[in-house]
Structure formats: structure tokens, C-alpha cells
Amino acid sequence: MKKLDEILLFERLLETTKNELIEQAIQEGKVPIGYNCYVVPRPLLSVGKAFPVRLRAPGISTTEIADYYMTSMLCSCSRSILEAAINGDFDFLGGLVFANSCQHSTRCGQYFTMKGINSDKENFFSYILEAPRKDVDRLIESFVKYLKKVAELISEKYKINMSDEALTKAIHQQNEFNLLLQEISDMRKDVAPKITGSEFHKMMLATQVAPNDLLEEPIKQLRNNLKKRKGISDYRARLMVVGPNLDNPSYIELIEDQGAVVVADRFCFGSLPGLEIISENGDPYENLARHYLKTCECPRMIDMAQTRLDKIIERVKEFKVDGVVIETIKFCDMWGYETLILEEGLKKAGIPIVKIEREYSFSNEGQFRTRIQAFIESIESKRLSKIKG
């Protein structure tokens, strides 16, 4: 299948932390604000000349310096991001909002401050966002206060109008952009999908690490080209990938190189969740607080394990999934426990699964490939058994 020009653009944007569109935006006077987690509302960082950049660590293969501060027994995602920060890979950021997504990530954010990352830059700010772990009214009220603190910092440091009207406008723009992405996402539901999982993943990653206004036209062009493209029909299995942070398309490419097509992405940096429409009526801060806590499907949200399992089963049916790949990062406490619940629940639902533990950077390629090959073969074997009766 011929690689589209828009996909080539996305690939370039993912090669470095400060990509060509970020550089263009900075030259135009815009301010990049870094963030680490889904629960940090992107529209809040998209008002006026501000734009959000989700933290990644492309090119980081060792974490020798970060290990000194965080120890090698913490997840390699958090360590890699700290390593990148110490290397100066985030020196272009005008500010940073670090949510308390998990203990490892929170500790990483604390070291950003302790190490004085970007503290020599005029107007730079770093803020730990206290995001609740339950979607209840009294905690939503508290979350609103913290979101307003972020708005105050952006307004104070960069003289950006953070009024309710300005924030509602940013929410509307995010909704319009999400509708565009949703059009492409829906193409994965077809019996012959128009887009591969790795292509879709690259697009989703690009939208989180580059100004969306500069990506709108390339994504519209991608949508138009995909409509004219012949669908993929020679796959061996339709798979869903579930797990924590996955911002390296090499993992999805490896899965698809074995003859599968990844049609659903329930992992951090994915679209399930991620493309839901945010309410534009009423208090914009409360709308953001409710939306991001309600739609967050991370294990950080307590008392929602069954809801998360039900959502996965629902999407298996919606995207016509043949099997689920549960990928976890080594030493990830939250997903280590979550996986046990998902394994049991999906098996009871009769859904084939395979669990793979990995590191943040692309490694153990041979073992990963062997596990996926065996998983696809098991799906084909069960399919053949059903046909034979």
C-alpha cells in the first residue's frame, strides 16, 4: 500500500520533540505548553496564542541520568521523559502542566521542578495539576479550582485572555477538530478499513505534539485521499490494543507486519477515549472538569474497573475485533493490577487476548513478534474450527 504524503508529514513530526510545526508556531509568536496526561484538558492550553504539546521522549534509548533520580524500578516511560528533559529536549516549552496521573509520573514532574528544567526562561511556569480519581460533584468542584489556577498562570505569564468566552471558543475549536478525526476513525470500522492502525496512530500522535490549526489542512487532505483509497481486505485478524502510554508507532507496525490490522486503540495517546464532544453550554471550566474525568478510562480512576471492561467489550463489537492485545509497561503499578481484571473479564466474554509486557522505547522486537504471530495463529485456528463445526 502506497504511503500517503500526509503520513510522511506525521512521521517527521514524531521524530523529535521540537518538530517543524512547533518551530513554525513559535516563530509566529505562539507559546507551547507541555502536558503529560489525558486529564489535562487540551482546550485549556489552546486559548489565544497558547497551544498544547504532550510530552514524549523520541530517541531516548537509555535512562542512566534519570535512573539516578528515579531508580530503574520505576516505569521506563517516566524515566525516559525525565531523561529527555535533562538533555534539554523540552527547552522550547513556555510552561508545563503535570497532572498527578500516577505516582511515577508525578515524581517525574516533581523532578522537573527540583532540577530547575527551563527555570532560566522568562515567564516559564511548572504546575502540578491535582486531578481527582473519582467523577463526583464535590471533587469536580475542586478540579475546577485547579483548572482556574492553570488559566491564571497562563494569563499572568503570557498576557493571554483566559475569559469564559475565550475558553468556550477553544472548546468549540477542539470539538470541530475532533469531528474531523472521528471521520477518519470511523473508517476503521469497515470490513475493509481504509487506514492501517499504524497510520492512524501516527496521525493521533501528531495531533498531540503539534499545533492543531497547522494540522487541519493536512488531515482534511488525508481524509479525502482515504475516501478514494482501496480498503484493506487481506488481513489475518482485526486487533484492538489496550494499555498505558504508547507513543511509538513501531509497536503497532510490528503487529501489522504479522498480517493483522489494528482497528481500535484503547491506550494513552489513542482515540478511545479522546474524540468525544465537550459541552459548550454553561461554565467552560466545569464542562472541562466533568468531561475529562467522565471520559478518562485510565486505571487512575478508582471504582470504575467494570465500566472500563464493559467499554472494551463494547468496542470489540463496534470495531468487529477478533482479539485484544493488552500491552503493559514494565513496573507500571496501575496497569499491572488492571490487566488482571481485564484478562479475567475478556476471557469470560469469549474474547481472545494476549498480554505483552514491554519497555517504553522499542525493544525486544523478536519476542514481541513471536507472541503476536502465535496469537494471530490461535485466532485463525479458532475461526477455522468454527467453520468446520
C-alpha positions in Angstrom: 0.0 0.0 0.0 1.4 3.4 -1.1 2.3 5.7 1.8 0.4 8.9 1.7 2.2 12.3 1.8 0.3 13.3 5.0 1.6 10.2 6.8 5.1 11.1 5.8 4.5 14.5 7.4 3.2 12.9 10.6 6.3 10.7 10.7 8.6 13.7 10.5 6.7 15.4 13.3 7.2 12.4 15.6 11.0 12.2 15.1 11.9 15.0 17.6 10.2 16.8 20.5 10.6 20.2 18.8 9.2 19.4 15.3 8.9 21.7 12.3 5.3 22.8 13.1 6.2 23.7 16.7 9.1 25.7 15.3 6.8 27.5 12.9 4.3 28.2 15.6 7.0 29.7 17.9 8.2 31.9 15.1 4.6 33.1 14.7 4.6 34.2 18.4 2.7 31.2 19.8 3.5 29.6 23.2 3.9 25.8 23.6 2.6 24.5 26.9 3.7 21.0 27.8 1.5 18.4 29.5 1.8 14.8 30.4 -1.7 13.2 30.7 -5.1 12.9 29.2 -6.7 14.5 32.2 -5.0 17.8 31.4 -7.7 19.5 29.2 -6.2 20.4 25.9 -8.6 23.3 25.3 -7.4 25.0 28.4 -3.9 25.1 26.9 -5.2 26.2 23.5 -6.5 29.6 24.3 -5.2 32.6 22.3 -1.6 32.1 21.3 -1.0 29.1 23.6 -1.0 25.5 22.2 -0.5 22.2 24.0 2.3 19.7 23.4 2.1 16.3 25.0 5.4 15.1 26.5 7.2 12.3 24.6 10.8 11.1 24.5 11.6 10.0 21.0 15.1 8.8 20.5 15.7 8.1 24.2 17.1 4.6 24.5 18.9 4.7 27.9 17.9 6.5 31.1 21.2 6.5 33.0 20.8 10.0 34.4 17.1 9.7 35.2 17.8 6.4 36.9 19.9 8.2 39.4 16.9 10.3 40.5 14.0 7.9 39.9 15.7 4.4 40.2 15.4 1.8 37.5 12.4 0.2 39.3 10.0 2.9 38.1 8.4 2.7 34.7 10.6 3.5 31.8 8.1 6.0 30.4 8.5 8.4 33.3 12.3 7.9 33.3 12.6 8.5 29.6 10.7 11.7 29.8 12.9 12.9 32.7 16.0 11.9 30.7 14.8 13.9 27.7 14.1 16.9 30.0 17.6 16.8 31.5 19.0 16.5 27.9 17.3 19.8 27.1 14.7 18.3 24.7 11.9 20.4 26.2 13.8 23.7 26.4 11.3 25.2 23.9 8.3 24.9 26.2 6.8 28.1 27.7 5.2 26.3 30.5 4.3 22.8 31.9 1.2 21.3 33.4 1.9 18.0 35.0 -1.1 16.0 36.2 -0.8 13.5 39.1 -1.8 10.7 36.7 0.2 8.1 38.7 2.9 8.1 41.3 5.7 7.5 38.8 4.6 10.3 36.5 4.0 12.7 39.5 7.5 12.0 40.7 8.8 12.8 37.2 7.0 16.1 37.3 8.4 17.0 40.7 11.9 16.4 39.4 11.2 18.9 36.5 10.9 21.5 39.3 13.6 20.2 41.5 16.1 20.1 38.6 15.0 23.6 37.5 14.1 22.5 34.0 13.6 25.7 31.9 13.7 27.8 35.1 16.1 30.2 33.4 13.4 31.0 30.8 11.5 34.2 31.3 7.8 33.5 32.1 8.2 29.7 32.3 6.0 28.0 34.8 5.6 24.5 36.0 2.4 23.3 37.8 1.3 20.0 39.2 -2.4 19.6 38.5 -4.3 17.8 41.2 -6.8 15.7 39.2 -9.4 13.8 41.2 -9.6 10.0 40.9 -13.4 9.9 41.1 -16.0 11.5 39.0 -18.2 13.0 41.7 -19.6 16.5 42.2 -17.5 17.6 45.2 -14.3 16.6 43.5 -15.3 18.2 40.3 -15.7 21.5 42.2 -12.1 21.1 43.5 -10.8 20.2 40.0 -12.4 23.4 38.6 -10.4 25.5 41.1 -7.1 23.8 39.9 -8.0 24.4 36.3 -8.6 28.0 37.0 -5.2 28.2 38.6 -3.7 26.9 35.4 -5.6 29.6 33.5 -4.3 32.3 35.9 -0.7 31.2 35.3 -1.1 31.3 31.5 -2.8 34.7 31.7 -0.3 36.1 34.1 2.8 34.9 32.3 1.8 35.5 28.7 -1.0 38.1 28.9 -3.5 35.7 27.3 -7.2 36.4 27.7 -8.5 33.4 29.6 -12.1 34.6 29.9 -15.0 32.2 29.8 -15.7 33.3 26.2 -12.2 32.6 25.1 -12.1 29.2 26.7 -15.5 28.3 25.2 -14.1 29.2 21.8 -11.1 26.9 22.3 -13.5 24.1 23.3 -15.5 24.7 20.1 -12.4 24.5 18.0 -11.3 21.3 19.7 -14.8 19.8 19.0 -14.6 20.7 15.4 -11.1 19.2 15.1 -12.3 16.0 16.9 -15.2 15.6 14.5 -12.7 15.7 11.6 -10.6 13.0 13.3 -13.7 11.0 14.1 -14.5 10.8 10.4 -11.2 9.0 9.9 -11.6 6.9 13.0 -14.9 5.6 11.7 -13.2 4.2 8.6 -11.6 1.6 10.8 -15.0 0.0 11.4 -15.4 -1.0 7.8 -14.9 -4.7 6.8 -12.1 -3.3 4.6 -10.6 -0.5 6.6 -9.3 2.5 4.6 -6.4 3.2 7.1 -4.0 1.0 8.9 -3.6 1.1 12.6 0.0 2.4 12.4 -1.1 5.2 10.1 -4.0 6.2 12.4 -1.6 6.1 15.4 0.8 8.4 13.7 -2.0 10.8 12.9 -3.2 10.8 16.5 0.3 11.2 17.9 0.9 14.2 15.6 -2.3 15.9 16.7 -1.0 15.8 20.3 2.5 17.1 19.6 1.9 19.9 17.1 -0.5 22.9 16.8 -3.8 21.6 15.6 -4.5 24.7 13.4 -1.5 23.8 11.3 -2.5 20.2 11.0 -6.1 20.8 10.0 -5.5 21.1 6.2 -3.2 18.0 6.1 -5.7 16.0 8.0 -8.6 17.1 5.7 -6.4 16.1 2.7 -5.7 12.8 4.4 -9.5 12.2 4.9 -10.1 13.0 1.2 -7.3 10.7 0.0 -8.5 7.9 2.2 -12.0 8.0 0.8 -10.5 7.3 -2.6 -8.3 4.5 -1.3 -9.0 0.8 -1.7 -9.7 -0.8 1.6 -7.5 -3.4 3.3 -9.0 -6.8 2.9 -6.1 -9.2 3.1 -5.6 -9.1 6.8 -5.5 -12.2 9.0 -7.1 -10.7 12.1 -8.6 -7.4 13.4 -7.0 -6.4 16.7 -7.6 -4.0 19.4 -4.6 -2.7 21.5 -5.2 -1.8 25.1 -2.8 -0.4 27.7 -0.9 2.6 29.1 1.3 5.1 27.2 2.1 4.0 23.7 3.6 6.8 21.6 6.0 4.7 19.4 4.3 3.6 16.2 6.9 0.8 15.8 4.9 -1.4 18.1 1.7 -1.1 16.0 3.8 -1.5 12.8 5.3 -4.7 14.2 1.8 -6.1 15.0 0.5 -5.3 11.5 3.7 -6.7 9.8 2.4 -10.1 11.0 -0.7 -9.8 8.9 -3.1 -8.2 11.4 -4.8 -4.8 11.2 -5.2 -2.7 14.4 -8.6 -1.2 14.2 -9.1 0.1 17.8 -6.7 1.9 20.2 -7.6 1.9 23.9 -4.3 3.3 25.1 -2.8 6.6 26.2 -2.2 8.7 23.0 -5.1 6.8 21.3 -8.6 7.9 20.3 -10.7 5.7 22.6 -11.3 7.8 24.5 -10.1 11.1 23.1 -12.5 12.3 20.4 -15.7 12.8 22.4 -17.5 16.2 22.1 -17.2 18.6 25.0 -20.2 20.6 26.1 -20.1 24.2 25.0 -23.1 25.3 27.2 -22.6 26.8 30.7 -19.4 27.2 32.7 -16.5 26.1 30.4 -14.3 25.2 33.4 -17.0 22.9 34.8 -17.5 21.5 31.4 -13.8 20.6 31.1 -13.6 19.2 34.6 -16.7 17.0 34.1 -15.7 15.9 30.5 -12.2 14.8 31.2 -13.0 13.0 34.5 -16.0 11.3 32.9 -14.3 10.1 29.8 -11.0 9.2 31.4 -10.6 5.4 31.2 -7.2 5.2 32.9 -6.9 2.9 35.9 -6.1 6.0 37.9 -9.9 6.5 38.2 -11.0 4.2 41.0 -14.2 2.2 41.3 -14.5 2.2 37.5 -12.8 -1.1 36.6 -16.0 -2.8 35.5 -17.0 0.3 33.4 -13.7 0.2 31.6 -14.0 -3.5 30.9 -17.6 -3.0 29.6 -16.3 -0.3 27.3 -13.6 -2.5 25.8 -16.2 -5.3 25.2 -18.5 -2.7 23.6 -15.7 -1.5 21.3 -14.7 -5.1 20.4 -18.2 -5.4 18.9 -18.3 -1.9 17.4 -15.0 -2.3 15.6 -15.5 -6.1 14.8 -12.4 -7.0 16.7 -11.1 -10.6 16.6 -8.7 -10.3 19.5 -7.2 -7.9 22.1 -3.6 -7.2 22.7 -3.0 -6.0 26.3 0.3 -4.2 26.4 1.8 -3.0 29.7 5.0 -1.1 30.5 7.3 -2.9 33.0 6.8 -1.7 36.6 3.6 0.1 35.8 1.7 -0.4 39.1 -1.8 0.7 37.9 -1.8 -1.3 34.7 -0.3 -4.3 36.4 -3.5 -4.6 38.5 -5.8 -3.5 35.8 -4.5 -6.3 33.5 -5.7 -9.0 35.9 -9.2 -7.6 35.8 -9.2 -7.3 32.0 -7.8 -10.8 31.4 -10.5 -12.4 33.5 -13.3 -10.3 32.1 -12.4 -10.6 28.5 -11.8 -14.4 28.8 -15.3 -14.7 30.3 -16.7 -12.7 27.4 -15.0 -15.2 25.0 -12.6 -12.6 23.5 -9.1 -13.9 22.6 -6.4 -12.0 24.4 -2.6 -11.8 24.6 -0.7 -9.9 27.3 2.7 -8.4 26.4 5.0 -6.5 28.8 7.3 -4.0 27.2 9.6 -1.1 27.8 8.8 2.5 26.8 11.4 2.5 23.9 11.1 0.0 21.1 12.9 -3.2 22.3 12.7 -7.0 22.5 11.4 -7.0 18.9 11.9 -10.7 18.4 9.9 -11.8 21.5 7.1 -9.3 20.7 6.9 -10.6 17.1 6.8 -14.2 18.2 4.0 -13.6 20.7 1.9 -11.7 18.1 2.4 -14.4 15.5 1.3 -17.1 17.9 -1.7 -15.0 18.9 -2.9 -14.5 15.3 -2.4 -18.1 14.5 -4.6 -19.0 17.6 -7.3 -16.7 16.3 -7.2 -18.3 12.8 -7.3 -21.7 14.3 -10.4 -20.9 16.4 -12.0 -19.4 13.3 -11.3 -22.5 11.2 -12.7 -24.7 14.0 -16.0 -22.8 13.9 -16.2 -23.1 10.2 -15.7 -26.9 10.4 -18.4 -27.0 13.1 
